[in-house]
Amino acid sequence: MNNLRDINLIIFPDWTQPEESLARELERVIRVIAAHPASHYISLLIDTSNIADEDAELLLAGVTMNLLIKENLDIIEDAEISLIGKLTESEWDILLPRLQARILLQHENKQAITQAKAETFPCYEIEGFSGRQTGQVLSELSNKLFQDGRWQEAIVQYQKVLKIQTGDAELYWRLSECFVHLNLPEQAFRILQEGIQLYPAEGVLHFSLIVNLQRSGRIQEAISRAKVALSLFPRDFSFKILKNLLVPTIYDNQREISLYRQRFTKGLQDLDREISLETPEDKKNALAGIGSFTTFYLSYQAQNDIELQRHFGTLVHRIMAANFPKWVAPLLRLPLKGNKKIRIGYVSAYLHSYSGTLWLTGWLRHYDKQSFEIYCYYTGNTPDPITQQFQDYSDAFYHIPHNLEAACEQIIADQLHILIFPEIGMDPPTMQMAALRLAPVQCTAWGHPVTSGLPTIDYFLSSELMEPENAQEHYSETLIRLPNIGVSYPKPYIPPIIKTRSDFQMRDDAVIYLCCQAPFKYLPQYDFLLAEIAHRVPQSQFVFLRGNLLQERLKRAFAAVGLKSEDYCLFLSIPERLDYLMINLLSDIYLDTLSWSGGNTTLEAIACNLPVVTCPGELMRGRHSYSFLKMLGVTDTIAQTEVEYVEIAVRLGLEPTWRQEIAERMHERHDRLYDDKTCVAGLEAFYKQVVQENLSLLQETLD
């Protein structure tokens, strides 16, 4: 439509109401639009899908004439008003992204709103719209789009704001986040740098630029920016942490791993030595610092992190103790109440569809309701159908988003016997909470499969099939090896194949090796494995779902055997769930990562009957796929060495009959792996044992 402007509004009048009330309602809206100081930026669209065009035009002409006579408002000069008749679904799909908001009416055509898919569109009461300036209107609409995750639409509106006026610091941050979500890092960097030029004293812009540079593989720039930020904000503990503890997400070579590990070790020592917790301001600064950082990327160096995690965990505990002294003292062991049930709590920012906690639904779904009460505390704020499952499986469910003190107070009030953090090390506020003593017994699990290092976490709930013999050496907590894989993972729904390889640029004649892990799981010392497989399987194609940062390394690895990586490697963006499963179903072989294995991705690949090549590592986090295949009873594709890994991958590629036989055996044995209740029984036996031990100690104390 050529008559659209910067601010495009729409109304859906109910044309079946009496003509007098309809005219009055239209007049009220048009008066505000025409008199608005930004009227020359505004276009008003009026839906006429349930009235003849000539009747709508006649009524509208009467309204505009009345406004001209009574109030001297020349609608033709002061406003752009268009009638839109019955549109097709595809026409609405084109139009809606160009609209900014819907003006609410007292009497609306609900059917037309539904047909236009405009129910969730940003809305204004007309009275609330009248006093707003153009930039303010656009900013509010942009922010609503941002909150709804409509990143591309928000970008368009934020850019309109910047044409009219200088945005504030928050606008630059939000606009950069839109680009980040759309995987457009260069645009995000540019916007953040523009914002910093205008608002050099806004720490959030500096912080966001540093973190996004790190995530994009530009670690030296990130460290340099952290040093600059610290010079501007010398008392900001967040920037002290970033300056000292940043490590790469992607390593260019194996030597870099050692160098950055040494740098991290020294940086942690410096932080520990320099930290001050003397004044209230010092304590608050340190609290904010650890509330924005975890050691997440350190764990991808494939080494035993127990000492570094202990050191960092002790530092976090010191800071939390200084800020919340009442919540670090040991708690009394609690007797059972009248119903004799053990009260178990689970707290996480990820009680939604997320790889780090999806497995937890099985523990809750199969729990013994006669023996336990389940309390869940959701501290994130992106609820979805999986969140509803957590709520359904709980005796008490609390949604306390982004409020650490409120969540802690609720947990304390519930007087739990045992508190579980399904993952520690991914979400900074969760790490802060875990550094407190909120229950007599506190545990973590393998949602993030690395020791927490916290003195306040008593047990690590793991898996007997995943852990090596010397596993306790890797944990500051007491290690509990639950039966089988330790979790009751729900069997994923796998749809029928409805797409083809060509839909994803995958070659029809290729042997497709799926490489779907996060880029930071791929370490440089293993790049040669892919090149060697390609050398021996000429028809191979390696499909990466988020591996753009690996391209330069893979070029070198393939060149070393006389090949061009671009002839073999396909890099796709992260697809929607249906397409992700289609790619699994259309692939031939799943290549697991060494040192940090696939978890949810492997379980879903197995559900798709995709043969999995894996080589277990020394640490539990490198043994997930190994444990799944062991429990499945299909161990033919488990390698013990890197050479054997290549041999198995090559044989699967060259022998389709063997590949099919492996897939069929996997399919026949799904029930061994999914929805396992044995591990839940083992978990609950552990809970009962721990509580009984505590009750015995309590009795001894009383005696």
TILUMMI-650218 format. One line per field, with one value per residue (C-alpha): residue number from 1; chain; x, y, z. Coordinates in steps of 0.05 Angstrom, whole numbers. Example, Ala and Ser with C-alpha at 12.3 -4.5 7.8 and 13.67 -1.06 7.14 Angstrom:
2
num <- c(1,2)
chaine <- c(A,A)
xx <- c(246,273)
yy <- c(-90,-21)
zz <- c(156,143)
REM end
This chain:
703
num <- c(1,2,3,4,5,6,7,8,9,10,11,12,13,14,15,16,17,18,19,20,21,22,23,24,25,26,27,28,29,30,31,32,33,34,35,36,37,38,39,40,41,42,43,44,45,46,47,48,49,50,51,52,53,54,55,56,57,58,59,60,61,62,63,64,65,66,67,68,69,70,71,72,73,74,75,76,77,78,79,80,81,82,83,84,85,86,87,88,89,90,91,92,93,94,95,96,97,98,99,100,101,102,103,104,105,106,107,108,109,110,111,112,113,114,115,116,117,118,119,120,121,122,123,124,125,126,127,128,129,130,131,132,133,134,135,136,137,138,139,140,141,142,143,144,145,146,147,148,149,150,151,152,153,154,155,156,157,158,159,160,161,162,163,164,165,166,167,168,169,170,171,172,173,174,175,176,177,178,179,180,181,182,183,184,185,186,187,188,189,190,191,192,193,194,195,196,197,198,199,200,201,202,203,204,205,206,207,208,209,210,211,212,213,214,215,216,217,218,219,220,221,222,223,224,225,226,227,228,229,230,231,232,233,234,235,236,237,238,239,240,241,242,243,244,245,246,247,248,249,250,251,252,253,254,255,256,257,258,259,260,261,262,263,264,265,266,267,268,269,270,271,272,273,274,275,276,277,278,279,280,281,282,283,284,285,286,287,288,289,290,291,292,293,294,295,296,297,298,299,300,301,302,303,304,305,306,307,308,309,310,311,312,313,314,315,316,317,318,319,320,321,322,323,324,325,326,327,328,329,330,331,332,333,334,335,336,337,338,339,340,341,342,343,344,345,346,347,348,349,350,351,352,353,354,355,356,357,358,359,360,361,362,363,364,365,366,367,368,369,370,371,372,373,374,375,376,377,378,379,380,381,382,383,384,385,386,387,388,389,390,391,392,393,394,395,396,397,398,399,400,401,402,403,404,405,406,407,408,409,410,411,412,413,414,415,416,417,418,419,420,421,422,423,424,425,426,427,428,429,430,431,432,433,434,435,436,437,438,439,440,441,442,443,444,445,446,447,448,449,450,451,452,453,454,455,456,457,458,459,460,461,462,463,464,465,466,467,468,469,470,471,472,473,474,475,476,477,478,479,480,481,482,483,484,485,486,487,488,489,490,491,492,493,494,495,496,497,498,499,500,501,502,503,504,505,506,507,508,509,510,511,512,513,514,515,516,517,518,519,520,521,522,523,524,525,526,527,528,529,530,531,532,533,534,535,536,537,538,539,540,541,542,543,544,545,546,547,548,549,550,551,552,553,554,555,556,557,558,559,560,561,562,563,564,565,566,567,568,569,570,571,572,573,574,575,576,577,578,579,580,581,582,583,584,585,586,587,588,589,590,591,592,593,594,595,596,597,598,599,600,601,602,603,604,605,606,607,608,609,610,611,612,613,614,615,616,617,618,619,620,621,622,623,624,625,626,627,628,629,630,631,632,633,634,635,636,637,638,639,640,641,642,643,644,645,646,647,648,649,650,651,652,653,654,655,656,657,658,659,660,661,662,663,664,665,666,667,668,669,670,671,672,673,674,675,676,677,678,679,680,681,682,683,684,685,686,687,688,689,690,691,692,693,694,695,696,697,698,699,700,701,702,703)
chaine <- c(A,A,A,A,A,A,A,A,A,A,A,A,A,A,A,A,A,A,A,A,A,A,A,A,A,A,A,A,A,A,A,A,A,A,A,A,A,A,A,A,A,A,A,A,A,A,A,A,A,A,A,A,A,A,A,A,A,A,A,A,A,A,A,A,A,A,A,A,A,A,A,A,A,A,A,A,A,A,A,A,A,A,A,A,A,A,A,A,A,A,A,A,A,A,A,A,A,A,A,A,A,A,A,A,A,A,A,A,A,A,A,A,A,A,A,A,A,A,A,A,A,A,A,A,A,A,A,A,A,A,A,A,A,A,A,A,A,A,A,A,A,A,A,A,A,A,A,A,A,A,A,A,A,A,A,A,A,A,A,A,A,A,A,A,A,A,A,A,A,A,A,A,A,A,A,A,A,A,A,A,A,A,A,A,A,A,A,A,A,A,A,A,A,A,A,A,A,A,A,A,A,A,A,A,A,A,A,A,A,A,A,A,A,A,A,A,A,A,A,A,A,A,A,A,A,A,A,A,A,A,A,A,A,A,A,A,A,A,A,A,A,A,A,A,A,A,A,A,A,A,A,A,A,A,A,A,A,A,A,A,A,A,A,A,A,A,A,A,A,A,A,A,A,A,A,A,A,A,A,A,A,A,A,A,A,A,A,A,A,A,A,A,A,A,A,A,A,A,A,A,A,A,A,A,A,A,A,A,A,A,A,A,A,A,A,A,A,A,A,A,A,A,A,A,A,A,A,A,A,A,A,A,A,A,A,A,A,A,A,A,A,A,A,A,A,A,A,A,A,A,A,A,A,A,A,A,A,A,A,A,A,A,A,A,A,A,A,A,A,A,A,A,A,A,A,A,A,A,A,A,A,A,A,A,A,A,A,A,A,A,A,A,A,A,A,A,A,A,A,A,A,A,A,A,A,A,A,A,A,A,A,A,A,A,A,A,A,A,A,A,A,A,A,A,A,A,A,A,A,A,A,A,A,A,A,A,A,A,A,A,A,A,A,A,A,A,A,A,A,A,A,A,A,A,A,A,A,A,A,A,A,A,A,A,A,A,A,A,A,A,A,A,A,A,A,A,A,A,A,A,A,A,A,A,A,A,A,A,A,A,A,A,A,A,A,A,A,A,A,A,A,A,A,A,A,A,A,A,A,A,A,A,A,A,A,A,A,A,A,A,A,A,A,A,A,A,A,A,A,A,A,A,A,A,A,A,A,A,A,A,A,A,A,A,A,A,A,A,A,A,A,A,A,A,A,A,A,A,A,A,A,A,A,A,A,A,A,A,A,A,A,A,A,A,A,A,A,A,A,A,A,A,A,A,A,A,A,A,A,A,A,A,A,A,A,A,A,A,A,A,A,A,A,A,A,A,A,A,A,A,A,A,A,A,A,A,A,A,A,A,A,A,A,A,A,A,A,A,A,A,A,A,A,A,A,A,A,A,A,A,A,A,A,A,A,A,A,A,A,A,A,A,A,A,A,A,A,A,A,A,A,A,A,A,A,A,A,A,A,A,A,A,A,A,A,A,A,A,A,A,A,A,A,A,A,A,A,A,A,A,A,A,A,A,A,A,A,A,A,A,A,A,A)
xx <- c(0,30,-7,30,73,122,66,12,-48,-109,-179,-231,-300,-361,-402,-465,-474,-523,-498,-499,-454,-409,-400,-387,-332,-299,-302,-267,-209,-202,-204,-144,-105,-117,-100,-38,26,56,-5,38,75,11,-33,-99,-126,-199,-222,-286,-289,-362,-391,-397,-344,-394,-431,-366,-343,-409,-408,-334,-349,-402,-354,-299,-348,-375,-304,-289,-352,-350,-276,-244,-204,-186,-178,-152,-95,-83,-88,-79,-140,-151,-206,-184,-234,-233,-160,-134,-89,-28,-46,-52,16,46,9,14,91,83,33,54,-8,-83,-127,-178,-252,-310,-345,-298,-305,-275,-280,-240,-187,-180,-177,-122,-83,-83,-104,-34,-17,8,-54,-71,-132,-143,-140,-72,-46,-65,-10,49,102,124,189,154,100,152,195,137,116,187,195,131,157,223,187,148,212,193,265,262,200,230,293,252,216,279,312,253,262,335,317,272,313,375,358,374,424,371,347,417,423,355,370,436,401,353,413,443,379,380,452,477,536,570,508,502,574,563,501,535,595,549,514,580,602,539,535,605,583,531,563,510,532,605,586,543,596,649,606,582,653,673,614,633,703,737,768,826,779,734,792,816,746,742,806,778,713,750,790,723,690,748,702,656,669,635,690,744,717,714,784,812,769,748,765,750,688,728,802,845,895,909,964,913,875,936,951,881,876,939,911,845,883,925,864,825,883,886,811,814,871,843,769,744,681,691,637,564,583,639,591,538,590,617,546,529,593,581,508,531,584,595,654,612,663,721,691,699,775,766,804,789,764,755,808,790,716,730,769,715,660,693,698,624,607,647,610,542,559,579,513,466,497,431,428,496,492,479,405,374,354,279,233,179,111,46,39,109,127,197,196,239,251,276,299,320,316,304,238,217,236,312,365,393,327,282,305,280,207,216,239,177,128,145,155,124,67,59,130,147,121,150,163,187,215,219,265,266,212,200,143,119,82,141,134,62,87,131,72,27,77,89,52,72,98,125,142,190,226,292,283,337,316,242,259,305,253,201,249,266,192,176,224,250,288,328,338,361,394,387,443,495,542,497,455,493,435,427,500,489,430,468,524,474,447,372,360,394,416,431,447,462,456,483,441,510,556,612,626,598,658,611,620,544,529,532,518,525,471,501,497,530,537,569,620,690,720,758,700,699,765,727,676,678,610,598,584,519,516,443,423,430,436,409,349,281,282,215,216,213,156,186,143,139,188,154,214,272,346,341,300,364,416,438,461,416,476,516,530,506,545,506,549,498,535,548,613,649,644,690,763,818,856,799,787,831,779,729,781,803,732,721,786,761,687,688,612,611,577,583,523,536,476,515,587,603,659,693,702,774,798,763,794,863,846,817,874,923,895,889,815,773,727,675,665,646,619,550,536,463,431,395,328,259,243,207,264,315,281,275,351,362,315,348,419,457,504,510,581,588,638,697,711,640,588,518,462,393,418,441,377,337,383,372,296,306,345,407,471,514,590,621,686,680,726,758,704,630,613,648,610,536,527,569,520,459,486,506,436,406,450,476,550,579,591,627,701,756,808,808,832,773,726,747,742,671,649,680,649,580,589,612,567,493,471,509,484,412,422,447,387,338,369,365,291,276,307,280,241,306,329,269,222,266,235,294,335,276,271,346,339,283,321,378,331,302,372,397,336,339,413,396,338,385,435,378,357,429,432,367,391)
yy <- c(0,66,107,78,124,118,103,59,45,2,-3,-57,-24,-66,-38,-74,-28,31,84,139,103,79,150,175,122,136,211,203,164,208,272,249,226,290,335,295,336,279,271,278,214,175,133,104,42,23,-48,-53,-128,-133,-73,-51,-1,51,48,55,113,149,143,164,224,246,239,280,334,339,348,401,441,433,435,461,397,386,310,309,355,331,255,196,151,89,37,-35,-86,-162,-185,-254,-288,-276,-202,-196,-230,-175,-118,-134,-127,-56,-36,-10,-17,-27,26,-6,9,-2,-42,-84,-135,-194,-240,-193,-186,-261,-270,-217,-251,-184,-208,-202,-138,-78,-39,32,64,126,172,144,156,230,261,222,251,213,187,166,128,93,77,46,5,-17,-39,-79,-115,-127,-157,-203,-227,-197,-177,-157,-115,-82,-64,-28,13,29,54,100,128,142,180,226,235,211,147,136,83,30,38,24,-37,-64,-53,-89,-147,-153,-161,-213,-254,-252,-275,-210,-195,-142,-99,-109,-87,-25,-4,-15,26,82,80,82,143,178,149,130,127,73,9,-36,-18,-33,-99,-122,-105,-145,-206,-207,-199,-259,-301,-283,-310,-242,-254,-205,-148,-169,-167,-100,-72,-99,-62,2,-7,-19,45,82,45,26,5,-39,-111,-136,-107,-132,-202,-195,-166,-225,-285,-280,-342,-356,-392,-419,-437,-429,-483,-529,-484,-428,-472,-476,-402,-379,-429,-400,-330,-350,-381,-318,-273,-311,-304,-230,-222,-260,-217,-150,-158,-114,-129,-76,-25,-33,-5,-57,-113,-88,-80,-150,-178,-144,-171,-244,-233,-224,-277,-353,-397,-431,-429,-452,-522,-530,-535,-610,-611,-627,-561,-580,-533,-473,-484,-490,-426,-388,-421,-400,-328,-328,-356,-302,-248,-278,-288,-214,-193,-244,-267,-295,-345,-379,-411,-486,-502,-548,-616,-614,-669,-696,-663,-699,-727,-757,-732,-709,-638,-633,-568,-555,-484,-461,-404,-457,-491,-486,-520,-520,-573,-563,-580,-618,-684,-661,-671,-746,-742,-703,-742,-808,-786,-824,-780,-819,-804,-735,-665,-628,-553,-518,-448,-418,-358,-345,-312,-348,-396,-446,-514,-547,-496,-519,-591,-571,-536,-597,-644,-600,-596,-523,-482,-411,-365,-313,-282,-245,-232,-269,-247,-263,-332,-346,-323,-369,-429,-415,-408,-476,-511,-561,-623,-623,-569,-587,-540,-579,-539,-492,-452,-427,-374,-325,-313,-388,-393,-337,-374,-439,-405,-395,-446,-449,-521,-571,-613,-581,-618,-604,-647,-654,-600,-568,-628,-595,-590,-526,-517,-486,-504,-500,-557,-625,-675,-681,-726,-762,-828,-896,-906,-838,-834,-864,-902,-842,-794,-768,-734,-687,-662,-618,-648,-720,-757,-798,-847,-857,-920,-921,-852,-820,-786,-807,-774,-769,-801,-744,-742,-754,-731,-766,-740,-684,-649,-667,-656,-602,-561,-555,-552,-623,-664,-722,-766,-750,-790,-738,-733,-690,-645,-608,-588,-517,-491,-487,-563,-571,-568,-556,-620,-660,-623,-673,-728,-696,-685,-757,-782,-738,-764,-835,-823,-780,-771,-745,-680,-652,-611,-560,-525,-470,-478,-414,-397,-463,-449,-423,-481,-531,-501,-514,-585,-604,-571,-614,-676,-640,-624,-561,-557,-518,-580,-621,-575,-544,-490,-478,-431,-461,-484,-487,-552,-586,-571,-593,-661,-664,-654,-711,-756,-738,-749,-815,-812,-770,-750,-737,-687,-712,-685,-656,-703,-689,-695,-676,-675,-748,-770,-738,-768,-837,-825,-812,-878,-841,-882,-845,-847,-829,-836,-829,-779,-778,-733,-746,-690,-728,-793,-776,-809,-869,-880,-874,-927,-972,-968,-979,-1040,-1016,-1008,-1022,-948,-932,-920,-925,-884,-829,-878,-924,-864,-851,-925,-931,-866,-888,-957,-928,-882,-936,-993,-973,-1043,-1041,-970,-993,-1053,-1007,-960,-1018,-1044,-974,-970,-1037,-1017,-947,-971,-988,-915,-869,-857,-899,-907,-945,-882,-847,-903,-896,-820,-827,-880,-830,-776,-821,-843,-772,-749,-810,-795,-723,-744,-791,-734,-690,-742,-750,-675,-674,-732)
zz <- c(0,-22,31,91,134,191,242,213,257,245,273,265,274,284,226,249,309,303,254,306,356,300,274,344,354,287,300,367,335,273,315,356,296,256,315,336,331,290,245,182,204,217,172,198,165,175,165,123,114,137,101,29,8,-15,52,91,47,56,132,135,91,140,198,165,143,214,242,190,206,282,296,232,225,152,152,80,100,171,166,119,124,83,80,72,50,56,49,38,89,47,39,115,122,78,112,186,192,165,219,287,329,334,365,412,401,447,392,349,293,332,272,228,283,287,212,208,265,301,370,399,361,403,424,447,477,434,495,514,444,438,481,454,409,346,375,439,400,357,417,455,395,383,455,451,389,425,485,439,405,337,324,251,260,322,283,230,283,324,261,248,318,304,241,282,345,382,419,492,515,525,453,428,473,451,378,385,419,360,314,362,361,285,285,255,301,258,258,334,344,301,340,407,385,362,429,467,427,450,521,543,616,603,628,599,528,543,577,519,468,507,516,444,418,460,434,363,370,375,443,439,421,479,528,501,509,580,597,568,606,671,661,654,712,759,816,773,793,729,687,734,724,649,645,685,668,596,555,482,458,399,400,338,360,419,447,457,506,552,546,563,620,650,640,674,733,744,734,787,836,822,833,898,922,901,921,978,1017,1071,1054,1034,965,958,975,927,871,880,882,816,786,801,780,708,698,702,684,630,574,618,619,544,550,565,630,702,729,802,830,788,802,876,875,837,879,943,917,899,967,1002,964,977,1051,1056,1025,1057,1122,1148,1090,1095,1164,1167,1174,1225,1199,1194,1220,1175,1182,1197,1127,1134,1064,1045,1015,952,916,846,827,758,708,655,673,601,536,546,538,608,643,594,624,693,673,679,751,768,725,758,830,888,911,976,999,970,960,900,900,837,833,763,764,689,649,583,602,550,549,584,640,646,653,711,743,732,763,825,890,893,834,841,784,813,754,763,838,876,946,935,909,968,1018,988,989,1062,1080,1048,1096,1045,1065,999,947,876,826,761,731,762,718,662,695,742,791,799,817,868,900,901,940,998,1047,1033,1053,1099,1038,970,905,833,772,701,668,666,674,713,788,818,864,915,989,996,947,981,926,850,820,761,724,735,660,648,703,698,757,784,776,848,832,786,838,900,917,939,875,870,812,797,758,682,651,715,682,656,588,553,484,433,383,314,256,188,135,98,68,23,26,-27,23,64,8,26,-33,-53,-71,-8,54,105,170,219,263,304,368,392,362,428,435,375,397,345,361,332,266,229,243,196,142,147,140,79,49,54,38,-25,-25,46,67,137,159,214,245,281,259,221,271,254,180,180,223,179,117,146,168,100,63,102,65,-1,3,2,62,23,-21,39,94,95,147,164,214,274,246,278,314,256,208,259,263,188,182,231,191,125,151,150,209,272,291,365,392,431,501,508,482,456,507,482,411,416,450,393,340,371,369,294,288,266,279,330,327,394,431,507,542,611,641,648,600,545,559,549,481,505,563,518,470,527,556,487,478,410,423,353,340,405,391,442,403,352,298,314,311,240,221,247,214,147,150,164,105,57,79,76,94,161,172,163,208,264,253,258,323,352,334,365,432,444,504,540,538,544,604,650,718,749,756,790,841,853,861,911,950,955,979,1033,1055,1062,1101,1146,1160,1177,1222,1259,1269,1293,1343,1368,1377,1417,1460)
REM end
